[in-house]
Amino acid sequence: MRQATLTRKTSETDISVELILDGIGRFYNATGVGFFDHMLDQLAKHAMIDLKVRAEGDTHIDDHHTVEDVGITIGQAFKEAIGDKRGITRYGECALPMDDALVRVALDLSGRSYLVWNVDFPTSKIGDFDTELLREFFQALTSNAGITLHVDLAHGLNSHHIAEAAFKAVAHALRQAVALDERKQGEIPSTKGAL
């Protein structure tokens, strides 16, 4: 199975991640940031990736370090689990509606990190959670996993719906991209022979 277990400890956070790409969408996420846990649950469930995240961070200051460092650690675990990418589909896309929100995602497991984030939230917070941290999470994830990711909000009135649609759309696109294609017979999906 394509899987990884990683820990990352700094003076600001202490994080452990267990990730299984060929999972069934099981999750246990406990970061100390309730809304963020809910989003990570969506990511695991809809990507069909088993994901377990435990984090302790300096949330008495704010949630920034915890959210960003979880993104870093999940990204590093993903990169380890995907390996040399032999036989993967490589690309994924999804247009996902959630009530008033419609988010479009396209991604490439290219090994080249790039984030395009065209998502504006109508509110600066969802409960106590700062909406600007969602971009920080995806920036950390893509940078450490080597993913090119485009996330575009087409419509949306409710910040919670927008955020959840974004995570679910990324999840569905990831599910496509990590899938093994029998016709590729274990080859690297690039004319260069490496990703």
Buried (B, 14 or more C-beta within 10 A) or exposed (E): EBBBEBEBEEEBBBBBBBBBBBBEBEBBBEBBBEBBBBBBBBBBBBBBBBBBBBBBBBBEEBBBBBBBBBBBBBBBBBBBBBEEBBBBBBBBBBBBBBBEBBBBBBBBBBBEBBBEBEBEBEEEEBEEBBBEBBBBBBBBBBBBBBBBBBBBBEEBEBBBBBBBBBBBBBBBBBBBBBBEEEEBEEEBBEEEEEB
